[in-house]
Amino acid sequence: MQDTVEYSSLSSLRQAPADLVAVGLCVLVVVLTVLVPIGESPFRTVIRALFVGFLPGYALVAVLFPRAPAGDHVDTIRARKRVSDGRIGHFERFALSIAASCGLLALIAGGSFVVPVVHTTAATVWVLVVLTVGFTALAAARRLACPPAERFGRPIMAWIGVLDPSRSTGSNRDLLPTIALGFVVVFVLSSATYAMAPAQEPGYTELYLLSEDSGEPVAEGYPDELTVGEERSLIVGIGNEEGTTTTYTVVVQLQEVEADGSETSVRSSTELDRFAVTLEDGETVEGEHTLTPERSGEDLRLIYLLYVEDPPDSPGEENAYRSAYVWVDVDESSG
């Protein structure tokens, strides 16, 4: 009885879809090379780009279309009867995978305004990893539920047999050029992705301002009219992706600026507040900041200047590490 169970488990493993096993291995590589805190490298950049732009969508498409395209693994008569049963060809599967990955990324980016924790690159990749693993497991279950002759792709043991010369057959030898072509395509796509990827600094910091709408932080509806002596609040967000624990200082100023064509100069500035915050690598904090204007004027720039460690003696946008601002009118107090 035990031998029967072991044989059944081994048989199921041999029938595991090779492409979905490859997706799972790629996800493991992503976890090891992207999420582990190591320095930037071309390999890491390429792996991240290929993962975000293709694999989540491929796993989702695999869930929706578990069967082979019409004509694959089925005879011509059966294929004609299945023209409209939801099968898709290889090109359509590839194109839909890219489109679905972009759609998932857009949904996650949009959801970051609802779930503030999804504001960092690592958090976005973690969400995509979880979705990809879930889609892959569901796709494997759906594909194995189909009759073997109608499943998309080949089982993993068929591809292992291709790489084993002692078990090589004429059919398997015909697959070797296809495998070689696949490696060439992946290499070309990886090279193009890396070539088009913009150069990035070893680390970066996010600084952004949000307002509050019905108790939720939103990137709109900023206050544009203030009153001298009256308190108003903004939500200040800081995200540390520097690769190490970092202490920041934020200087808040109300500036009177003058525009001369494309050039902007500060005529005068009033410091409203300054505060420090220390963040672990990968940590993002959003905190409410209350400010009280001390001067009136129109078209004033309320600016938040971020510095690593201590700011200089004369803080300004030209020497800040990051800056974010809104335009406001400040009225005299009615009292």
C-alpha beads as a LAMMPS data file, in Angstrom:
LAMMPS data file: protein, C-alpha beads

335 atoms
334 bonds

1 atom types
1 bond types

-500.0 500.0 xlo xhi
-500.0 500.0 ylo yhi
-500.0 500.0 zlo zhi

Masses

1 110.0

Atoms # bond

1 1 1 0.000 0.000 0.000
2 1 1 2.841 2.390 0.869
3 1 1 4.576 1.613 -2.442
4 1 1 1.351 2.494 -4.259
5 1 1 1.121 5.878 -2.514
6 1 1 4.766 6.664 -3.231
7 1 1 4.356 5.697 -6.887
8 1 1 1.231 7.872 -7.167
9 1 1 3.055 10.870 -5.669
10 1 1 6.018 10.352 -7.998
11 1 1 3.679 10.075 -10.975
12 1 1 1.962 13.331 -10.026
13 1 1 5.349 15.036 -9.719
14 1 1 6.352 13.804 -13.154
15 1 1 3.141 15.279 -14.596
16 1 1 3.809 18.727 -13.061
17 1 1 3.701 21.375 -15.829
18 1 1 7.272 22.291 -16.731
19 1 1 6.495 25.952 -17.482
20 1 1 4.810 26.458 -14.102
21 1 1 7.712 24.773 -12.322
22 1 1 9.984 27.222 -14.151
23 1 1 7.814 30.112 -12.954
24 1 1 8.184 28.890 -9.384
25 1 1 11.975 28.670 -9.739
26 1 1 12.089 32.182 -11.198
27 1 1 10.097 33.492 -8.238
28 1 1 12.647 31.863 -5.929
29 1 1 15.469 33.595 -7.820
30 1 1 13.620 36.913 -7.509
31 1 1 13.287 36.475 -3.755
32 1 1 16.998 35.682 -3.438
33 1 1 18.345 38.385 -5.764
34 1 1 15.906 41.269 -5.411
35 1 1 14.481 41.187 -1.905
36 1 1 17.672 40.185 -0.105
37 1 1 19.582 43.408 0.681
38 1 1 22.500 43.174 -1.754
39 1 1 24.020 45.779 -4.012
40 1 1 22.647 46.696 -7.428
41 1 1 23.915 44.641 -10.379
42 1 1 22.914 44.100 -14.037
43 1 1 21.673 40.609 -13.179
44 1 1 19.445 41.924 -10.390
45 1 1 18.055 44.674 -12.635
46 1 1 17.238 42.264 -15.458
47 1 1 15.628 39.698 -13.143
48 1 1 13.467 42.389 -11.515
49 1 1 12.342 43.762 -14.904
50 1 1 11.506 40.337 -16.349
51 1 1 9.644 39.314 -13.212
52 1 1 7.531 42.456 -12.878
53 1 1 6.811 42.709 -16.603
54 1 1 5.981 39.095 -17.442
55 1 1 5.735 36.333 -14.813
56 1 1 2.703 37.510 -12.757
57 1 1 0.708 37.969 -15.959
58 1 1 1.864 34.606 -17.320
59 1 1 0.679 32.863 -14.154
60 1 1 -2.697 34.647 -14.341
61 1 1 -3.146 33.744 -18.022
62 1 1 -2.251 30.131 -17.157
63 1 1 -5.167 30.114 -14.701
64 1 1 -7.594 31.427 -17.305
65 1 1 -6.405 29.232 -20.198
66 1 1 -5.224 25.801 -18.985
67 1 1 -5.774 24.029 -22.316
68 1 1 -3.473 23.802 -25.302
69 1 1 -4.262 25.925 -28.369
70 1 1 -6.391 24.318 -31.050
71 1 1 -4.223 21.920 -33.015
72 1 1 -1.726 21.170 -30.197
73 1 1 -1.973 17.579 -28.820
74 1 1 -5.346 17.098 -30.527
75 1 1 -6.211 15.883 -33.994
76 1 1 -7.588 18.205 -36.673
77 1 1 -11.189 17.060 -36.363
78 1 1 -11.251 17.669 -32.597
79 1 1 -9.470 20.995 -33.079
80 1 1 -12.196 22.227 -35.408
81 1 1 -14.784 21.450 -32.753
82 1 1 -12.861 23.485 -30.167
83 1 1 -12.290 26.706 -32.052
84 1 1 -14.440 28.694 -29.632
85 1 1 -13.728 26.922 -26.337
86 1 1 -11.466 29.650 -24.951
87 1 1 -8.109 28.342 -26.211
88 1 1 -5.422 30.826 -27.166
89 1 1 -2.314 30.513 -29.278
90 1 1 1.266 30.906 -28.128
91 1 1 1.593 34.483 -29.385
92 1 1 -1.673 35.493 -27.714
93 1 1 -0.526 33.869 -24.470
94 1 1 2.764 35.821 -24.601
95 1 1 1.060 39.151 -25.374
96 1 1 -1.641 38.653 -22.733
97 1 1 1.031 37.806 -20.141
98 1 1 2.741 41.153 -20.657
99 1 1 -0.585 43.025 -20.651
100 1 1 -1.781 41.227 -17.517
101 1 1 1.490 41.941 -15.698
102 1 1 1.177 45.638 -16.518
103 1 1 -2.440 45.576 -15.336
104 1 1 -1.526 43.921 -12.041
105 1 1 1.258 46.431 -11.487
106 1 1 -1.153 49.303 -12.168
107 1 1 -3.687 47.859 -9.708
108 1 1 -1.020 47.563 -7.022
109 1 1 0.176 51.111 -7.676
110 1 1 -3.395 52.396 -7.463
111 1 1 -4.036 50.358 -4.346
112 1 1 -1.050 51.957 -2.637
113 1 1 -3.211 55.007 -2.014
114 1 1 -5.736 52.798 -0.213
115 1 1 -3.163 50.625 1.559
116 1 1 -0.367 53.063 2.449
117 1 1 2.099 50.274 3.294
118 1 1 2.521 49.489 -0.432
119 1 1 4.742 52.491 -1.089
120 1 1 8.151 50.845 -1.498
121 1 1 9.682 48.795 -4.282
122 1 1 10.218 45.841 -1.933
123 1 1 6.575 45.898 -0.820
124 1 1 5.372 45.954 -4.450
125 1 1 7.591 42.992 -5.343
126 1 1 6.366 41.067 -2.291
127 1 1 2.744 41.572 -3.410
128 1 1 3.620 40.384 -6.928
129 1 1 5.471 37.358 -5.499
130 1 1 2.436 36.327 -3.445
131 1 1 0.082 36.803 -6.410
132 1 1 2.376 34.878 -8.752
133 1 1 2.725 31.937 -6.364
134 1 1 -1.045 31.831 -5.828
135 1 1 -1.822 32.028 -9.555
136 1 1 0.800 29.355 -10.321
137 1 1 -0.663 26.892 -7.806
138 1 1 -4.195 27.475 -9.120
139 1 1 -3.017 27.167 -12.731
140 1 1 -1.301 23.841 -11.984
141 1 1 -4.476 22.489 -10.386
142 1 1 -6.648 23.591 -13.330
143 1 1 -4.210 22.196 -15.908
144 1 1 -3.889 18.807 -14.173
145 1 1 -7.695 18.588 -14.086
146 1 1 -7.735 18.644 -17.906
147 1 1 -7.267 15.437 -19.916
148 1 1 -3.528 14.893 -20.549
149 1 1 -3.947 15.272 -24.320
150 1 1 -5.511 18.711 -23.919
151 1 1 -3.184 20.306 -21.362
152 1 1 -1.081 23.261 -22.373
153 1 1 2.661 22.628 -22.331
154 1 1 4.608 19.523 -21.426
155 1 1 5.131 17.767 -18.095
156 1 1 8.448 18.338 -16.400
157 1 1 9.690 14.779 -17.037
158 1 1 9.316 15.279 -20.803
159 1 1 11.763 18.202 -20.675
160 1 1 14.137 16.329 -18.354
161 1 1 14.144 13.531 -20.917
162 1 1 15.277 15.977 -23.592
163 1 1 18.389 16.775 -21.534
164 1 1 19.174 13.068 -20.906
165 1 1 21.119 11.693 -23.903
166 1 1 20.474 8.088 -22.858
167 1 1 16.719 8.640 -23.168
168 1 1 16.824 10.860 -26.213
169 1 1 14.396 10.021 -29.022
170 1 1 13.772 11.519 -32.420
171 1 1 10.901 13.586 -31.008
172 1 1 13.029 14.816 -28.132
173 1 1 15.894 15.731 -30.426
174 1 1 13.463 17.881 -32.402
175 1 1 12.822 19.894 -29.236
176 1 1 16.472 20.857 -28.722
177 1 1 16.433 23.667 -31.336
178 1 1 13.270 25.023 -29.719
179 1 1 14.947 25.099 -26.303
180 1 1 18.013 26.794 -27.771
181 1 1 15.803 29.381 -29.476
182 1 1 14.030 30.007 -26.168
183 1 1 17.329 30.727 -24.432
184 1 1 18.320 33.102 -27.239
185 1 1 14.998 34.987 -26.940
186 1 1 15.357 35.295 -23.152
187 1 1 18.943 36.529 -23.557
188 1 1 17.935 39.150 -26.138
189 1 1 14.994 40.359 -24.033
190 1 1 17.189 40.530 -20.929
191 1 1 19.888 42.494 -22.755
192 1 1 17.334 44.927 -24.206
193 1 1 15.679 45.403 -20.828
194 1 1 18.982 46.175 -19.146
195 1 1 20.070 48.492 -21.956
196 1 1 16.847 50.518 -21.704
197 1 1 16.800 50.602 -17.902
198 1 1 17.791 54.037 -16.577
199 1 1 20.876 54.208 -14.405
200 1 1 19.960 54.369 -10.732
201 1 1 21.790 55.543 -7.693
202 1 1 22.780 52.886 -5.150
203 1 1 19.944 54.092 -2.891
204 1 1 17.152 56.621 -2.788
205 1 1 14.642 58.227 -0.477
206 1 1 10.999 59.064 -1.135
207 1 1 9.450 62.282 0.146
208 1 1 5.809 63.074 -0.591
209 1 1 2.878 65.061 0.769
210 1 1 -0.694 63.820 1.219
211 1 1 -3.904 65.370 2.446
212 1 1 -6.732 63.682 4.319
213 1 1 -10.117 62.868 2.788
214 1 1 -12.706 61.079 4.960
215 1 1 -9.932 59.855 7.216
216 1 1 -7.858 58.429 4.346
217 1 1 -4.566 59.852 2.984
218 1 1 -4.913 60.985 -0.644
219 1 1 -2.613 62.697 -3.131
220 1 1 -5.052 65.513 -3.873
221 1 1 -7.144 68.177 -2.157
222 1 1 -4.164 69.936 -0.588
223 1 1 -5.016 73.047 1.454
224 1 1 -4.521 76.168 -0.684
225 1 1 -5.839 78.815 1.703
226 1 1 -4.336 79.272 5.166
227 1 1 -4.747 81.888 7.893
228 1 1 -2.012 83.450 9.982
229 1 1 -1.958 81.904 13.461
230 1 1 -4.337 79.042 12.614
231 1 1 -3.178 75.411 12.564
232 1 1 -3.445 73.267 9.425
233 1 1 -2.224 69.738 8.828
234 1 1 -0.561 67.792 6.037
235 1 1 0.576 64.175 5.940
236 1 1 4.317 63.835 5.288
237 1 1 5.557 60.535 3.857
238 1 1 9.199 59.444 3.935
239 1 1 10.451 56.135 2.499
240 1 1 13.975 54.857 3.099
241 1 1 15.463 52.722 0.297
242 1 1 19.083 53.681 0.995
243 1 1 20.152 50.171 1.949
244 1 1 20.898 51.159 5.547
245 1 1 19.288 52.779 8.595
246 1 1 19.179 56.532 7.939
247 1 1 18.387 59.595 10.041
248 1 1 16.636 62.442 8.221
249 1 1 15.902 66.054 9.111
250 1 1 12.949 67.846 7.527
251 1 1 12.864 71.653 7.396
252 1 1 9.495 73.313 6.700
253 1 1 9.533 76.770 5.107
254 1 1 7.031 79.275 3.778
255 1 1 8.699 81.005 0.837
256 1 1 7.950 84.034 -1.284
257 1 1 9.264 83.213 -4.746
258 1 1 9.704 85.174 -7.928
259 1 1 9.556 83.588 -11.378
260 1 1 11.603 84.923 -14.259
261 1 1 10.811 82.741 -17.231
262 1 1 11.945 79.236 -16.347
263 1 1 14.032 80.481 -13.424
264 1 1 12.597 80.672 -9.900
265 1 1 14.271 82.591 -7.103
266 1 1 13.376 82.836 -3.426
267 1 1 12.897 86.440 -2.310
268 1 1 12.291 85.589 1.347
269 1 1 11.554 82.554 3.487
270 1 1 10.227 81.833 6.960
271 1 1 11.058 78.599 8.744
272 1 1 7.929 77.122 10.299
273 1 1 9.304 73.931 11.798
274 1 1 11.978 71.234 11.589
275 1 1 11.935 67.648 12.822
276 1 1 14.080 64.504 12.616
277 1 1 13.120 60.896 11.927
278 1 1 15.181 57.681 11.792
279 1 1 14.049 54.883 9.458
280 1 1 15.250 51.341 8.900
281 1 1 16.077 50.313 5.337
282 1 1 12.849 49.620 3.449
283 1 1 10.726 51.404 6.069
284 1 1 8.148 54.040 5.112
285 1 1 6.456 56.344 7.597
286 1 1 3.505 58.665 7.056
287 1 1 2.870 61.159 9.839
288 1 1 0.558 64.092 10.296
289 1 1 2.399 67.396 10.514
290 1 1 0.667 70.458 11.946
291 1 1 1.886 73.882 10.867
292 1 1 0.976 77.442 11.845
293 1 1 1.684 80.205 9.279
294 1 1 3.290 83.331 10.699
295 1 1 3.092 85.593 7.657
296 1 1 0.493 86.429 5.033
297 1 1 0.829 86.602 1.282
298 1 1 -0.367 85.213 -2.042
299 1 1 1.187 82.453 -4.114
300 1 1 3.518 81.410 -1.324
301 1 1 5.369 78.101 -1.530
302 1 1 4.964 75.803 1.443
303 1 1 8.003 73.568 1.018
304 1 1 9.339 70.553 2.903
305 1 1 13.124 70.147 2.579
306 1 1 14.631 66.766 3.477
307 1 1 18.275 66.268 4.475
308 1 1 20.294 63.255 5.520
309 1 1 21.530 63.941 9.047
310 1 1 21.754 67.708 9.789
311 1 1 20.752 70.456 7.334
312 1 1 23.153 73.275 6.348
313 1 1 23.057 76.729 7.919
314 1 1 20.921 78.097 5.076
315 1 1 18.424 75.389 4.030
316 1 1 16.959 75.719 0.556
317 1 1 15.671 73.694 -2.369
318 1 1 19.060 73.926 -4.111
319 1 1 20.881 72.075 -1.300
320 1 1 18.120 69.700 -0.132
321 1 1 18.353 65.953 -0.774
322 1 1 14.611 65.803 -1.505
323 1 1 11.865 68.422 -1.533
324 1 1 8.083 68.577 -1.872
325 1 1 5.837 71.625 -1.861
326 1 1 2.339 73.048 -2.377
327 1 1 1.236 76.555 -3.308
328 1 1 -0.888 78.449 -0.758
329 1 1 -2.426 81.845 -0.054
330 1 1 -2.144 82.974 3.572
331 1 1 -4.688 85.520 4.840
332 1 1 -4.343 87.805 7.808
333 1 1 -6.034 86.610 10.992
334 1 1 -9.610 87.894 11.297
335 1 1 -9.073 88.388 15.013

Bonds

1 1 1 2
2 1 2 3
3 1 3 4
4 1 4 5
5 1 5 6
6 1 6 7
7 1 7 8
8 1 8 9
9 1 9 10
10 1 10 11
11 1 11 12
12 1 12 13
13 1 13 14
14 1 14 15
15 1 15 16
16 1 16 17
17 1 17 18
18 1 18 19
19 1 19 20
20 1 20 21
21 1 21 22
22 1 22 23
23 1 23 24
24 1 24 25
25 1 25 26
26 1 26 27
27 1 27 28
28 1 28 29
29 1 29 30
30 1 30 31
31 1 31 32
32 1 32 33
33 1 33 34
34 1 34 35
35 1 35 36
36 1 36 37
37 1 37 38
38 1 38 39
39 1 39 40
40 1 40 41
41 1 41 42
42 1 42 43
43 1 43 44
44 1 44 45
45 1 45 46
46 1 46 47
47 1 47 48
48 1 48 49
49 1 49 50
50 1 50 51
51 1 51 52
52 1 52 53
53 1 53 54
54 1 54 55
55 1 55 56
56 1 56 57
57 1 57 58
58 1 58 59
59 1 59 60
60 1 60 61
61 1 61 62
62 1 62 63
63 1 63 64
64 1 64 65
65 1 65 66
66 1 66 67
67 1 67 68
68 1 68 69
69 1 69 70
70 1 70 71
71 1 71 72
72 1 72 73
73 1 73 74
74 1 74 75
75 1 75 76
76 1 76 77
77 1 77 78
78 1 78 79
79 1 79 80
80 1 80 81
81 1 81 82
82 1 82 83
83 1 83 84
84 1 84 85
85 1 85 86
86 1 86 87
87 1 87 88
88 1 88 89
89 1 89 90
90 1 90 91
91 1 91 92
92 1 92 93
93 1 93 94
94 1 94 95
95 1 95 96
96 1 96 97
97 1 97 98
98 1 98 99
99 1 99 100
100 1 100 101
101 1 101 102
102 1 102 103
103 1 103 104
104 1 104 105
105 1 105 106
106 1 106 107
107 1 107 108
108 1 108 109
109 1 109 110
110 1 110 111
111 1 111 112
112 1 112 113
113 1 113 114
114 1 114 115
115 1 115 116
116 1 116 117
117 1 117 118
118 1 118 119
119 1 119 120
120 1 120 121
121 1 121 122
122 1 122 123
123 1 123 124
124 1 124 125
125 1 125 126
126 1 126 127
127 1 127 128
128 1 128 129
129 1 129 130
130 1 130 131
131 1 131 132
132 1 132 133
133 1 133 134
134 1 134 135
135 1 135 136
136 1 136 137
137 1 137 138
138 1 138 139
139 1 139 140
140 1 140 141
141 1 141 142
142 1 142 143
143 1 143 144
144 1 144 145
145 1 145 146
146 1 146 147
147 1 147 148
148 1 148 149
149 1 149 150
150 1 150 151
151 1 151 152
152 1 152 153
153 1 153 154
154 1 154 155
155 1 155 156
156 1 156 157
157 1 157 158
158 1 158 159
159 1 159 160
160 1 160 161
161 1 161 162
162 1 162 163
163 1 163 164
164 1 164 165
165 1 165 166
166 1 166 167
167 1 167 168
168 1 168 169
169 1 169 170
170 1 170 171
171 1 171 172
172 1 172 173
173 1 173 174
174 1 174 175
175 1 175 176
176 1 176 177
177 1 177 178
178 1 178 179
179 1 179 180
180 1 180 181
181 1 181 182
182 1 182 183
183 1 183 184
184 1 184 185
185 1 185 186
186 1 186 187
187 1 187 188
188 1 188 189
189 1 189 190
190 1 190 191
191 1 191 192
192 1 192 193
193 1 193 194
194 1 194 195
195 1 195 196
196 1 196 197
197 1 197 198
198 1 198 199
199 1 199 200
200 1 200 201
201 1 201 202
202 1 202 203
203 1 203 204
204 1 204 205
205 1 205 206
206 1 206 207
207 1 207 208
208 1 208 209
209 1 209 210
210 1 210 211
211 1 211 212
212 1 212 213
213 1 213 214
214 1 214 215
215 1 215 216
216 1 216 217
217 1 217 218
218 1 218 219
219 1 219 220
220 1 220 221
221 1 221 222
222 1 222 223
223 1 223 224
224 1 224 225
225 1 225 226
226 1 226 227
227 1 227 228
228 1 228 229
229 1 229 230
230 1 230 231
231 1 231 232
232 1 232 233
233 1 233 234
234 1 234 235
235 1 235 236
236 1 236 237
237 1 237 238
238 1 238 239
239 1 239 240
240 1 240 241
241 1 241 242
242 1 242 243
243 1 243 244
244 1 244 245
245 1 245 246
246 1 246 247
247 1 247 248
248 1 248 249
249 1 249 250
250 1 250 251
251 1 251 252
252 1 252 253
253 1 253 254
254 1 254 255
255 1 255 256
256 1 256 257
257 1 257 258
258 1 258 259
259 1 259 260
260 1 260 261
261 1 261 262
262 1 262 263
263 1 263 264
264 1 264 265
265 1 265 266
266 1 266 267
267 1 267 268
268 1 268 269
269 1 269 270
270 1 270 271
271 1 271 272
272 1 272 273
273 1 273 274
274 1 274 275
275 1 275 276
276 1 276 277
277 1 277 278
278 1 278 279
279 1 279 280
280 1 280 281
281 1 281 282
282 1 282 283
283 1 283 284
284 1 284 285
285 1 285 286
286 1 286 287
287 1 287 288
288 1 288 289
289 1 289 290
290 1 290 291
291 1 291 292
292 1 292 293
293 1 293 294
294 1 294 295
295 1 295 296
296 1 296 297
297 1 297 298
298 1 298 299
299 1 299 300
300 1 300 301
301 1 301 302
302 1 302 303
303 1 303 304
304 1 304 305
305 1 305 306
306 1 306 307
307 1 307 308
308 1 308 309
309 1 309 310
310 1 310 311
311 1 311 312
312 1 312 313
313 1 313 314
314 1 314 315
315 1 315 316
316 1 316 317
317 1 317 318
318 1 318 319
319 1 319 320
320 1 320 321
321 1 321 322
322 1 322 323
323 1 323 324
324 1 324 325
325 1 325 326
326 1 326 327
327 1 327 328
328 1 328 329
329 1 329 330
330 1 330 331
331 1 331 332
332 1 332 333
333 1 333 334
334 1 334 335
